[in-house]
Amino acid sequence: MAACTVSNYLVTLVDVGLALYESIGIDREIGYKALYPLIRGTVENLKHMDTKEALTGPIARGDIATVKAHLDAVSDERIEDFYRFLGQATVQMAKQKSGTDKSKLGKLEELLSDEVKS
């Protein structure tokens, strides 16, 4: 199950990302060229550090405005649920990362909760 989750669902994550690009008019091939360096950099970080320390992005930074903008921009309820689920798990991981702002992570936790859905 662990291997399936990591390997297969990584492919699913990339596919969802490409679909998000397509939803704003960016061709899948161009989207893939944009995503691949990010994927490669993340895998390289994971090769050299613990998952919590390899974590980057708006949740790790405590960037509430960006996460809110993402939620406001999504129009597909399934994608929003997916984003919220992964975001909640990412907040829990970010809480264990050194140097994170715990108060901002608490606000992100609230923002990503299912109770906040409009």
N, C-alpha and C positions, 0 to 999 in steps of 0.2 A: 504494500500500500504506500509506503514512504517513497519508493522509487517512482511509482506511477504518479503520485501527487507532484513530485518535483519535476520529473521529465515531461509527462504529458500536459500537465497544467501550465507549465512554462509556455508551451506551444499555444495553449488556449489564451493565456495572457497576451501573447504577441498578437494573436488573431483579433482579440478584443481591441487592442491598441490600434491595429490597422483599420478596424471597423470605425473606431472613433475618428481617425484621420479622414476616412472616406465620408463620414457624416458632415465634415466641414469642407468637402471638395478636394481633398488631397488623395491622389492616386495611391493604391496599395504599394506599388513598386517604389515610389518616392517616399512614402511613409516608412517602408521597410529600411530604406537607406538611411533615414533619420533615426530609426529606433536601434538598428544594429550596433552602432558604436556605444550606445547606452547599455545594451544588453551585454556586450563584450566587456565593457568597463566594470559592470556589476559582477560578472562572473570572475573577472580578474581580481577584484577586491575580495570576493569570497574565497579565492584561492589563498589569500594571504592574511585574512583576519576573520574574527568571529562574525556571525551574522549581525549581531547588534551593532558592532562597530562599522560594518560594511554598509549599514543603512544610511541612505541619503534621501534628499527630497523634502517636500514641504512639511511632512509630518515630523521628520527628524529635526527639522529647523524650527518647528513650532509655528509655522507660517499659516495662521488661521485664515487670513484673507484669501490665500491661494486655494486652500481646501474648500472654503465657502464658494469661491468662484467656480470651482470644478462642479460642485453640487448644483449650483444655480444653472450651469450650462448644460447639464445632462438632461435629455428629454425622454429617454427610454428608462422606464421604471426598473427593468431588470438590470440594466447597467448601473443605475443609481444604487440598487440593493447590493450589487457586486462590489461597487466602490466603497460603500459604507462598511460591508463585511470585512474587506481587506484592510480598509482604513482603521477599523477598530483593532484588528490583530496587529497592525503596524504600530499603533499607539502603545499597545502593551509591550511590544518589543522596544520601542523608543524609550519607554520609561526605564529600561535597563541599560540604555546607552549612556556612556559617560558624557557629562556636559550638557545634557538636555534640560530645558526649562520645564520643570514639572507642572507649574501653574498653566502654561500654555498647552501642555499635553492634556491636562484636565479639561480645558476649554474645547480642545479638539475632540476629546472623548464625548463630551456633551453634543457637539455639533454633528458628530457621526452616528449618534445613537438613533435607533429606529423611532424613538418618540418625537424626534425633531422633524421627521419627514412632513412635508407640507402637502 
